[in-house]
């Protein structure tokens, strides 16, 4: 890049033509003019600009871009923080309405025990009614089968409550294997 100026000119006073500036900056004329206009740089002569002013304008342009990027990143960060806080609030609200699993299990065990106790209390009356009615059914064996089904159902309910997977669902076995 050759300048038509003598070497005695102070660096702050060096002027270059638009083609020289375009070559030096490595950008298009349109980009250079847009930056110069946005930064308020005017030519010193027709088609000639003070190098210091051009470099200041380009530096100012990139500082503005960097500031805008920082502002965007800061705004995005604040938005992400707000979204995270909102999600946490929603989760807390949903969790506050849930019953702790230990309470669920305790209540299910109490209910199971009550059902089995009532069956034990009813057994003598059921046996007596069967005998009085002339039935040959083995009432204690039938009640034992019912107790087994009840215990199995409570076991399934506890498994469902613990894992969220219904152990009686034939399609659940592959899902349990992947957990």
C-alpha positions, 0 to 999 in steps of 0.5 A: 500500500503506497501513500502519496504522503511524505514521511515527515507527517505525524502519524495522527495526520496520515490520510489514506484513500478509500481503496487503500483503506479497503485493502488495509481493513480487508472489508468491502467499501460498503462495510467501511462506509457504514462503520465510518458513518455510524461512528461519525467520521468524515473525510478530510479531503474528497475520498481521503480519511485520516487513518487515526479516525478510521482506526478509532471508528473500527475499534469503536464499531467492534467495541459496540458489537462486543458490548451488544454481545455482552448485553445479549448474553447478560439478558439471556443469562437473566432470562435463563435464571428467571426460567430456572427460578420459575421451574423450581417454583412450579416443582416446589408447588407440585411437590408441596401437594404430594404425600411423602412415599413413606406416608403412603406405604405406612397407610397402605400397610395399615389398610392391609392389616385392617382388611386381614384382621377383619377377615380373621374376625369373620372366619369363624362366622363364615365357617359356621354359616357354611356348616349350617348351610350344608356347604362342603366348601373349605372356608379357611382355604378359600380365605387363605386364597383371598388373603394371598390375593390381597397381599399380592395386590398390596405388593403390586400397589407398593411396587407401583407407588415405589417405581411408577411402573405397574408390575402387572402390566405385561409391557412394563417388564421391558421398561423396568429393565431399562431403568 
